[in-house]
């Protein structure tokens, strides 16, 4: 026991001698959540930000509490059948309903508590789904699917669809005018438009009532991988495999800023604090990395899997946050802008809380 107490006092002095070193050690440790076996496809916060949902290609959908970062439960189809990959999900603003898009063409609606409410057969491989954005009147979803031939549905073309949730009916189907398959589609400002991205590097804007194409922009030189909006949906950020992310003013879909990085990007998001009254943070978060199939030939460092923090206005990189052991597939800011969550090809979800420095240091303004 005397040896132990000696060791103890030595440890104490060690820490006492170098407070700066110890402070340096405990910098922004992320929570590592191993809640999926396969690559993540989406992480999404609810409107209040106290929960987030994750989905992956293993068919699991998890509901996580943001603080203290633990799993509350999972959403599973009734009947216990193992679902295929899940490419997308969404939750209503009042956190009452969750819709999950499965790769077998089914959309399943759950209550937030996890009870299955209804199943809707969309057909095709459903790549994205989103509730409309009118608070208190979220009764529509938009989906996009890849073409697929099956015995049950016959041949399903590439299309974008709008469905009504209660009573269930199809409101819109855009397939003839679709130039190629859409990888993601979201509602524009005031639910008047739909914005979709394509592997040909284009961004298309559609009228959400008639389905007519309003605008088609050649946004990138390679596949567009994601689109995200500011809170009011008047700013959009797109990321692409051409190693750039672009900021768009949505009133006339005009590119206002471009962020040129050194890696293919899979996701990009605008900080919720960019328009805050006090201490705005004009930041965007970018993530990606070398394609999964080339990863084995490189080490963690050269694969470029970190999260990148860029200044929204000056188009400069502010810093990087070490991350996954494979490309980062999806990321999301905390609703209060005090951290972010990322999901990777390695099946891990990482939850990062910013240090105090982020809010107090001049260089992060």
C-alpha positions in Angstrom: 0.0 0.0 0.0 2.9 2.3 0.7 4.1 1.8 -3.0 0.6 2.7 -4.1 0.4 5.9 -2.1 3.9 6.9 -3.4 2.7 6.3 -6.9 -0.4 8.3 -6.2 1.5 11.3 -4.9 3.8 11.1 -7.9 0.8 11.2 -10.2 -0.5 14.2 -8.3 2.7 16.1 -8.7 3.0 15.1 -12.3 -0.4 16.6 -13.1 0.4 19.6 -10.8 3.7 20.2 -12.6 2.2 20.5 -16.1 -1.3 21.9 -16.0 -0.8 23.2 -19.6 0.1 19.8 -20.9 -2.8 18.2 -19.1 -5.2 20.9 -20.4 -3.8 20.2 -23.8 -4.6 16.5 -23.5 -8.3 17.0 -22.9 -9.2 18.8 -26.0 -12.6 18.2 -27.6 -12.9 14.4 -27.0 -15.7 13.1 -29.1 -18.2 10.5 -28.1 -17.7 7.4 -30.3 -20.9 5.5 -30.8 -20.7 2.1 -32.4 -24.4 1.7 -33.0 -24.3 0.5 -36.6 -22.5 -2.4 -38.4 -22.5 -0.8 -41.8 -21.9 2.6 -43.3 -24.0 5.5 -42.0 -26.4 7.2 -44.5 -27.8 10.0 -42.4 -27.8 11.7 -39.0 -30.6 14.1 -38.3 -31.6 16.2 -35.3 -35.2 16.8 -34.2 -36.3 20.4 -34.2 -35.6 21.0 -30.5 -32.2 19.4 -30.8 -32.5 17.2 -27.7 -32.6 14.0 -29.8 -31.0 12.9 -33.0 -31.7 9.9 -35.3 -29.2 7.8 -37.2 -29.7 5.3 -40.0 -27.3 3.1 -41.9 -27.1 0.4 -44.6 -27.6 -2.3 -42.0 -31.3 -1.4 -41.8 -31.0 -0.1 -38.2 -32.6 3.3 -37.2 -31.6 4.6 -33.8 -33.0 7.3 -31.7 -30.3 8.9 -29.6 -30.5 11.4 -26.8 -28.1 14.3 -27.5 -27.0 14.8 -23.9 -25.8 12.3 -22.4 -25.4 10.7 -25.8 -27.2 7.4 -25.2 -29.5 5.3 -27.2 -33.1 5.6 -26.3 -34.4 3.0 -28.8 -34.7 1.8 -32.3 -37.3 1.9 -35.0 -38.1 -1.5 -36.5 -40.7 -2.7 -39.0 -43.6 -4.7 -37.3 -43.4 -8.4 -37.8 -39.7 -8.5 -37.0 -38.7 -8.8 -40.6 -35.1 -7.5 -41.2 -35.2 -4.4 -43.2 -32.8 -3.7 -46.1 -30.6 -0.6 -46.1 -32.1 2.7 -44.9 -31.0 5.7 -46.9 -33.0 8.4 -45.3 -35.4 9.4 -42.5 -37.1 12.5 -41.2 -38.9 13.6 -38.1 -41.6 16.2 -37.8 -40.9 19.5 -36.0 -43.2 18.7 -33.1 -41.4 15.3 -32.8 -44.6 13.3 -33.2 -43.9 11.3 -36.4 -40.9 9.7 -38.0 -40.8 8.5 -41.6 -38.1 6.0 -42.7 -37.2 5.2 -46.3 -36.1 1.6 -46.9 -34.3 0.5 -50.0 -37.0 -2.0 -50.9 -39.3 0.9 -51.8 -41.3 1.1 -48.6 -41.8 4.1 -46.5 -42.8 3.3 -42.9 -44.3 5.9 -40.6 -43.7 5.6 -36.9 -44.8 7.5 -33.9 -41.8 9.2 -32.2 -42.1 6.5 -29.5 -41.4 3.8 -32.0 -44.9 2.4 -32.8 -45.4 1.6 -36.5 -48.4 3.6 -37.9 -48.5 2.9 -41.6 -46.6 1.5 -44.5 -46.6 3.2 -47.9 -45.2 1.4 -51.0 -43.3 4.1 -52.9 -41.6 1.6 -55.3 -38.0 1.7 -56.5 -35.0 2.2 -54.3 -36.0 5.2 -52.0 -33.0 7.4 -51.6 -34.4 10.4 -49.7 -37.5 11.5 -47.8 -38.4 14.7 -46.1 -41.5 16.2 -44.4 -42.7 19.5 -45.7 -41.6 22.5 -43.7 -44.9 24.2 -42.6 -45.0 24.1 -38.8 -48.2 22.6 -37.5 -49.2 21.4 -41.0 -46.6 18.8 -41.8 -48.8 16.5 -43.8 -46.7 15.9 -46.9 -43.5 14.1 -47.7 -41.3 14.3 -50.7 -39.3 11.3 -51.9 -36.9 10.4 -54.7 -36.2 6.9 -55.9 -34.0 5.1 -58.4 -35.5 2.9 -61.1 -36.0 -0.7 -60.2 -37.6 -3.7 -61.8 -39.5 -6.1 -59.5 -42.3 -8.6 -59.9 -44.5 -6.8 -57.4 -44.3 -3.3 -58.9 -43.2 -4.0 -62.4 -40.8 -1.5 -63.8 -40.5 1.7 -61.6 -38.8 4.7 -63.3 -36.5 7.3 -61.7 -38.8 9.8 -60.1 -39.6 12.4 -57.5 -42.9 12.0 -55.6 -45.0 14.0 -53.1 -47.3 12.0 -50.9 -50.0 13.2 -48.4 -49.7 11.5 -45.0 -53.3 11.9 -43.7 -55.5 10.8 -45.6 -52.9 9.0 -47.6 -52.7 9.9 -51.3 -50.2 10.6 -54.1 -50.1 14.4 -54.9 -47.3 14.5 -57.5 -45.0 12.3 -59.5 -42.2 13.8 -61.6 -40.7 11.1 -63.8 -40.9 12.1 -67.5 -39.1 15.4 -67.0 -36.5 13.9 -64.7 -33.1 14.2 -66.6 -31.6 11.3 -64.6 -31.9 9.8 -61.2 -32.1 12.3 -58.3 -29.9 11.4 -55.3 -31.6 13.7 -52.8 -34.6 16.0 -52.9 -35.8 18.6 -50.3 -38.5 21.2 -50.0 -37.6 24.8 -50.9 -38.6 27.9 -49.0 -42.3 28.0 -47.9 -42.9 24.5 -49.5 -43.4 26.2 -52.9 -40.5 24.4 -54.6 -38.6 21.1 -54.5 -34.8 21.1 -54.9 -33.1 18.0 -56.2 -29.5 17.1 -56.8 -28.1 14.7 -59.5 -25.0 12.6 -60.2 -24.4 14.7 -63.3 -23.5 17.7 -61.2 -26.8 19.5 -61.6 -29.3 21.0 -59.2 -32.9 21.3 -60.3 -35.7 23.3 -58.8 -39.3 22.2 -59.4 -42.7 23.7 -58.7 -44.1 21.6 -55.8 -47.7 21.9 -57.0 -47.4 21.3 -60.8 -44.2 19.4 -61.0 -42.8 21.8 -63.7 -39.1 22.4 -63.8 -38.3 26.0 -62.8 -34.5 26.0 -63.0 -31.7 23.6 -63.9 -28.2 24.7 -62.8 -24.9 23.0 -63.6 -23.6 23.3 -60.1 -20.6 21.0 -60.0 -18.2 19.1 -62.3 -18.8 15.8 -60.6 -21.8 14.1 -58.8 -23.5 16.4 -56.2 -23.5 14.5 -52.9 -25.6 16.5 -50.6 -27.6 19.7 -50.2 -28.4 21.4 -46.9 -30.2 24.7 -46.1 -30.0 27.5 -43.6 -33.0 27.7 -41.2 -35.1 29.9 -43.5 -34.1 27.8 -46.6 -32.9 31.0 -48.4 -29.3 29.8 -48.4 -28.3 26.4 -49.7 -25.0 24.6 -49.5 -24.1 21.7 -51.9 -21.1 19.4 -51.7 -19.6 17.3 -54.5 -17.1 14.7 -55.5 -15.3 17.5 -57.4 -13.8 18.5 -54.1 -15.8 21.7 -53.8 -18.8 22.9 -51.8 -20.8 25.9 -52.9 -23.1 28.3 -51.2 -26.2 29.4 -53.1 -28.7 32.2 -52.7 -32.0 30.5 -53.3 -34.0 33.5 -54.6 -32.5 32.9 -58.0 -30.3 29.9 -57.4 -27.1 31.8 -57.8 -23.7 30.6 -56.5 -22.3 33.2 -54.0 -19.4 31.4 -52.4 -17.2 28.4 -53.3 -15.1 26.3 -50.9 -12.3 24.4 -52.7 -10.9 21.6 -50.6 -8.5 18.7 -51.3 -10.8 15.8 -51.0 -14.1 14.5 -52.4 -16.9 15.9 -50.2 -19.9 13.8 -49.1 -21.7 16.4 -47.0 -21.8 20.1 -46.0 -23.8 22.1 -43.5 -24.2 25.7 -42.5 -23.8 26.6 -38.8 -27.1 27.5 -37.2 -25.3 30.4 -35.5 -24.5 32.1 -38.8 -27.3 34.6 -38.3 -27.4 34.8 -34.5 -27.8 38.3 -33.0 -25.0 37.8 -30.5 -21.6 36.4 -31.7 -22.6 35.0 -35.1 -20.5 32.1 -36.3 -20.2 32.4 -40.1 -19.0 28.8 -40.4 -19.7 25.8 -42.7 -18.8 22.2 -41.9 -17.6 20.0 -44.7 -16.8 16.3 -44.6 -15.9 13.5 -47.0 -12.6 11.8 -47.9 -11.3 9.4 -50.4 -13.8 7.0 -51.8 -14.2 3.8 -49.8 -12.8 1.5 -52.4 -9.5 3.4 -52.5 -9.1 3.6 -48.8 -7.2 0.4 -48.2 -4.3 1.8 -50.1 -3.8 4.8 -47.8 -3.3 5.5 -44.1 -5.7 7.3 -41.9 -3.9 10.6 -42.4 -3.7 10.7 -46.1 -7.3 9.4 -46.6 -8.4 12.9 -45.5 -11.3 11.8 -43.3 -11.3 14.8 -41.0 -14.2 17.2 -40.6 -13.4 20.6 -42.1 -14.5 23.9 -40.6 -14.5 26.7 -43.2 -15.4 30.4 -42.9 -18.6 31.0 -44.8 -17.8 34.5 -46.1 -14.0 34.5 -46.5 -13.9 31.0 -48.0 -10.9 30.1 -45.8 -10.3 26.9 -43.8 -10.4 27.6 -40.1 -9.5 24.1 -38.9 -10.0 20.4 -39.1 -11.3 17.9 -36.5 -9.9 14.4 -36.7 -12.5 11.8 -37.4 -13.4 8.5 -38.8 -11.3 5.6 -40.2 -13.1 5.9 -43.5 -14.9 8.6 -45.5 -17.4 10.7 -43.6 -20.8 10.1 -45.2 -23.1 12.5 -43.3 -22.8 15.3 -40.7 -25.2 17.6 -38.8 -24.7 20.6 -36.5 -26.2 20.6 -33.1 -29.3 22.8 -33.2 -27.6 25.3 -30.9 -24.4 25.3 -33.0 -22.2 24.2 -30.1 -21.0 21.0 -31.7 -21.7 18.5 -34.5 -22.4 14.8 -35.2 -20.8 12.9 -38.0 -21.5 9.4 -39.4 -18.9 7.5 -41.4 -18.3 4.6 -43.7 -16.8 2.8 -40.7 -20.2 2.5 -39.0 -19.3 4.9 -36.2 -21.1 8.0 -35.1 -18.9 10.6 -33.6 -20.4 13.4 -31.4 -18.2 16.4 -31.0 -18.8 19.2 -28.5 -16.8 22.4 -29.2 -14.4 23.7 -26.5 -14.9 27.1 -24.9 -12.2 28.4 -27.2 -14.6 28.1 -30.1 -16.8 30.8 -28.6 -14.1 33.0 -27.0 -11.1 33.0 -29.3 -10.7 35.7 -32.0 -9.6 33.2 -34.7 -13.0 31.4 -34.7 -15.0 34.6 -35.4 
